[in-house]
């Protein structure tokens, strides 16, 4: 990868060649992550020109397919390492270099030279939050004291922007029974992400009812509408928006029923905490009264069909682009090569957050996954192409005691591409973490004259690098 930069630190262009090991043959989804990496090689920066060549290489290894992050971690890793190397070459502080080159908040939607249309963003705001939460200035002062003692302490900042919700359409159906219970049937299927909670929240907010009055049914093709599914950080953005479309239809019909019951115009009906009220009066009906009337032909006009059911489909005009800024402090033990994470901060912007607890869980899970990729995980083959890490006796994974205390915070720039303003959060940590750790480790090793080290940062690799640098 090459970057062209002027004397003021403005990035003029980026040029790269990516050689991808695709394994023995193509899966249908093999190319997706590779193309995504190429198209994100300008990252969060207003780089006016870009040229990227992608070369897929057939080998005797297993074929490749999307893994959490799916091409976005590689792009963030490359872009953020280049930012640090440019800062080193030019003498410009890397934080200042980022600020000079961020896409300004007033230029969204922003079309990159590689063809993506970023929906919304405020990268300066996210960076400010990350530096404050990390206590960046104090950490740098502590680092100077540590280096004076001969300790290898590094600080890394990583900025990422990712493509989410790639499959553009989704469906949802809503059925309301006479007692007011709402049954939601999404096409996007839950397998641990908490859709039962988030979709119930969306429904409760739209109808002004208790979330406990909402039942989410999924996974049964006999009752749910046709859908695309859950992957690519798309369920809230696309599936949730399809649910909003269906709920809008329910609200419109419920409003007409309430207007008939209250002998008012539908335009005069307002929703207020589970009641439908004639604006400016104390005349109202409760939600259960409306739902009961929906199934009583004596309380409906001829132009209102019985029942209170609706389905909805939603199609995104294009992907959405969550982003974030991560910060890490690490120390590398000179005697053992062990990398210890002293502090880790994750600031993510996934547009409107429906459920902060679920979102935080996604950040924590994906960050730990990213830490594993950065510190210990590696598939190793011998000279004959035989895998040497085929079991967990040989392939290292992090355990709970290996995981540092993580700090997560959200900022919000709602997406204009969907009614919820949502983006995606499920892969954030696996995208931002490797880039951040790479910068932190390189910073720790900088006093030894080492410019760059590729993941993973295993004790054996770090020990060899430290000793080789000391010998030279």
N, C-alpha and C positions, 0 to 999 in steps of 0.2 A: 504494500500500500504506500502511496506517495501523497503528500499534501503540499500544496503551494500556498505560501503565506507571504503577505507584504510586510513592509518594515514596521507597520503599526499593529501587526498581529492579526490582521483580517485574513481569514482563510479564503483563498481565491478558487480553489478547486481540489478535488480528491480523485485519485485514480487507483484502481485496484484490480488484482487478478486473484480469483478464488479457485483453488484446486480442491475439489470435494471427492472424498472417498465414498462412493455410493454402494460399495459392496458388490456381490456377484451378479445382481440383476435389479431392475427397477421395480419398486412397489408403485402403485398408483399415486401414493402420497410422498414419494421420495423427493421429488423436485421442489415441492412447496417450501420447505424450510430453507433450501439453498437459494431460491429466488428471493425469498424474504430477506435473507442476509444481504444480498446484493442491493436490494432496493432501500435498505435502511442505512447504507454506508455514509449518509450525510448526518445521521443522528438528529440531534436537537438544534443543529446549527444551520444558519442561513448561508450555505455554501452554494455559490451560483452555478458552478460547473462540476460535473461528475461523469466518470467513465469507469464502468466495471465489467470485467470479463469473467465469466463463470465456466469452468471446465470440470465436467464430471468424469471420474476415473473408475473403471470397473476393476475390482480386485477380487481375491478369493475370500474376502470377509463376508459377514452376514449383511444382507441388504439393510438400508437405513429407512427410517420413517420418523414422523414427528415425535419429539420428546418434549416435556414441559419447557416452553420457551420457543422451541421449533424455529431456529434460525435467528431469533431476536437476540439471544445472549451472545452469539458470535459477533453480530453487528455491533452491539454496544461495547463488547470487549475490544474490538479492533479500533473503533472510533475513539474511545476514551483512552486507550493506550497511546494512540497517535496524538491526542491533545496533550498528554503529559510529555511526550517526546518533543513535540513542537515547543512546548514551554521551556523545556530544558535547552533546546537549541537556540531559542531566541532570547532567553533570559527574562521572559515575561511570566509573571506569576500565573499558575494554571487556573486559579479562580478568576482572575481578571481576564485571562484569555477566553474562558468560557463566556463570561459576561459580554465581551466585545462581539462574540459570534453567535450568541443565542438568537433564534428567530424571535423578533419582537412580538409581544402579546397582541398588538393591534394589527398584525398581518395574517391572522387566521380567519377563515380557512386558508392554509398555505400549501401551495403546490411545490413539491421538491423537484430538483432537476431530474430525478430518477422516476418521477411519475406518480408518487403517492400524494394524496390530498389530506394533510393533517387537519382534523376537524377543529380542535381548540387547544390552547396551551398557554401557560404562563411559567416558563422555565426559570425566570428570575425569582419569582415568588417561591417556587419549590427549593431553589438553591438557598435562598435566605433562611427558610425554615430549617433546612438541613444543617446549615452552619450554626444556627442558634441552638438547635437541639443537641448538636455534637459538641458545642462549646469550642469551636474551631480554634479561636485565637489562643485560648488557654492550653489546648492540646498541643499546639505548635510550640508554645513556651516549654511545656513539659518534655516535649521531644528533644529540644535543644539541651536540656539538663541531662536527659538520658544518654544522648550521644556523647556528651562530655565525659560520661562514665564508661564509654565504650559499648553501650547497649545498642542493639539493632532494633530501633523502634520506627515504625512507618505509619504514615497517614495517607489514606486513599479516599478520593472522591470519585463517584461514578454517576454519570447522568445517562438515563436510557429513555428512549421513546420506542414504543412497540405498536405493531399492527394487531388489532383484536377484532373479533366478530367477522371473520372472513366470509363464512357462508351467510349470505345477506338476508334470507327470509326465515320466518318462523310463524307458528300458529298457536292459538289458545282458544279454549271454549269455557264459557261461564254458564252455570245453571243455578238458578235461585229457587229454593222450594218455598211453599206457602208460609212456612214459619220464619222465613228470613235467613235461613242458613244458605251460604253461598258455596257452591262446589266449583272448584277451578281445575281444569284439565289442560295442562300445558303440553305442547309438543316437545318441549325441551325437558329431558328426563333427568331426575336427580339421582346421583350415585355418590352422595356424601357431601355435596356442596351447600346443602341447606336451602334448596329451592322451596321446601315446604314452609319455611319461615319467611323468606324474602317475598315469595309470590303472595303469601297470606297478608304480608304488610302492605304490598302494593294495592291489593284488593280492599283491605280495610281502610286505607287512606282515601281511595277513590270513592268509597260508598259511605264513609263516616261510621263504620261499625267496628265492633270488637274483633281483633284478629282471631279470637277463639271461635268466632262464628263462621270461619272460613275453613273449608276442607280442601286440601290439594290432593288430587288423585292423578297418578302418573304411572307409566310403565306397562299399562295394559292396552294393547292395540285394539281391543274390542270397544274401548270407551273413549280413548283420547283421540284428538284430531291428528291428521297427518302432520308430521314435524320433521325437522332436520336433526336435532339432537344436541347433546351437551359436549362441547369441545371448543378449543380456541378462545376461551374467555368471552363467550357470546351469550350466555343464557339470560342474564339480567338485561343486557343491552337490546337483544333482538327478541328473545322470548318474553321478557318483561314488557317490552313495547307492544308485542302482539296482544298481551293480556290487557294493556291499557286500551287498545282499540276495541276489544270486546267489552270492557267495562264501560267505555264511553257509550256504547249502544245500550247497555243495561241502564245507565244513568238517564239517557234520553227517554227511554220508555217509562222508567219509574217516575220521571218528572211529569210526563203526560198523564200518568195514572193519578199522581198526587194532585195535579191541577184539576182533574175531573172531580176527585173526591172533595176538594176544597172550593170548587166552583170558581176557579181562577184561571188566568192565562198561564200557559207553561213558561212564558218569559218572566213571570212574576214569582216563580218558585225558586227558592234558594235552599241549599243543603246546609244543615247546621247540626253537627254532632249526633248523627243518627236520626234526625228529624228533617222532614221536608216542609218548609214554612213559606207562607205568603209574605213576600218582602214588605217590611214596614208594619206588619201586624203580629198579633199573637196567635193567629190561626195556623195550625200545623198538624201533620200526621206523622206517626212514628214509622220507621222502616218496616217493622212487621205488619203494620196495617196496610202499607202499600203492597208488600209481597203477597199478603192474603188476598187483597183485591185483584191482583194480577191473575188469580186462578178462580175468580168468582164472576161469571159472565153478567150477573145482575149489576155489577159495579163498574162495568167497562162500557165504553162507547163502541159504536160499530167499527170505527176505524182503528181500534186497539185490539190486536189479537191476544188470546189468552196465553198465559205463561210469561216467564221473565228469563229468557235464555238468549245467549248471543255467542257468536264466534268471531274471531278476529285474526287477520293476517297482517304482518308488518314486514316491509322490505327496506333495508338500509340502502342509502344511495352509494355507499362505499364503506370501507373499514373505518373503525374509530381508532384513535391513537392515544392510549394512556401513556403516562410518562412518570418519571420520578428521579429523585436525587438521593443517593445513598452515601454514607460516610463510614469509614472503618479505621480503627487504630489497632495495629498489630505489633507484637514483639517476637523476634526470632531468637531462640536460644543458640548461642554460639557453640555450645558443647554438644547439643543433640540435634540441632536443626529443626526443632519443634516450633511451629507457628502458633502463637497464642493470640486469639482475638480479644483485645482489651475492651473495646466498645464498638457497637454496631448500631447505626441509625438508619432507618428507612422512611423516607418521605415519598408518598405515592399520590398521584392524581389520577383517579379513575372516573372523573366526572362526578355525577351525583351518586353518593353512597347510600344505598337503601338500608343496609344493616351493618353498622360499624363493627360489631362483634364478629360477624361472618367474614367481613372484609379483612379484618385484622388476622383472623385465623388463616386466611389464604396467604397473606403476606408472611406470617411466621413460617408456615409450612413450606412455601416456595423459597424463602430465604435460607432455611436449614438445608433444603435440597441444593441450593446454589453454593452454600458453604461446603457441603460434601463434595460437590464437583470441583471446588477450588482447592480443597485441602487434601483429600485422600482418594477420591474415586478415579479409577483409570482401568481401561481394558487393555491388556497387554498380550501381544502375540510373539511367538518365537520366530526364528529365522525361516522356519518351514511353514509359517502361517497358522500354527496351532495356538488356540487361545490358552493363556496361562492363568486366567482369572475367571474360571468357569463356575466357581462356587463361592459362597460367602466365607469360606476358609481362606480364600486367596484375594477376594475382592473386598476392599475396605469400605465400610459405611460408618457414618457418624452414629454415636450413641448419645443418650441424653446428657451424660457428664461432659461431652465434648462441645456442647452447644453453648455459646455465650448468652448473656442477657441481651435481648433484642428490644429496641425501641421503635415503635411504629406510630406514624402520624399521617393524617390525610389532609390534602388541600383539594379544592374542587374548582375546576373550570368545566362547567357543563357542556356536553356535546350538543351542537345544534342539529345533529343528524337523527335524533330520536326523541320522542316525547318525554322520556324519563331524564334525558341529559346524561345518561349513564355511558360508561365505557366498559372496561374489563379489569379485573384485579387478580385473576387466578394464577397468572404466571409471572407476576411482577418481580418477586424476590429472586426467581431463577434467572431473570434477565439482568437485573441491576447488580446482583451480588458478585458474579465472577469478574466483571469489569472493576468493581470497587476493590475487591481483594487483590487483583492484579496490580492496581496502582499502589495499594498499601504495601504490598510485598516489595515491589520495585523501589518504593521510597525507603523502605527499611534497609535495602541492600545498596542504596546509592553511595553511601560512604566508602564502600568497597570497590567502587568503580563499575558496578554491574548495572547495565541499562534496562534489561528486560529479561523476564523469566516466564515461560509458559506454564499454565496449570498442568497437573496439580502440584501444590506446594508441599510435597511429602517431606518428612524429616530427612530421609536419605538424600533426596535431591538438594535440599537446602544445606545440609551438612557438607556435601561435596562442593557446592558452590562457594560456601564460606571458606572452606579450607583451601580450595584452589586459588581463590582471590588473595588469601593471606600468604600463600606460598609465593605468589607472583609479586 
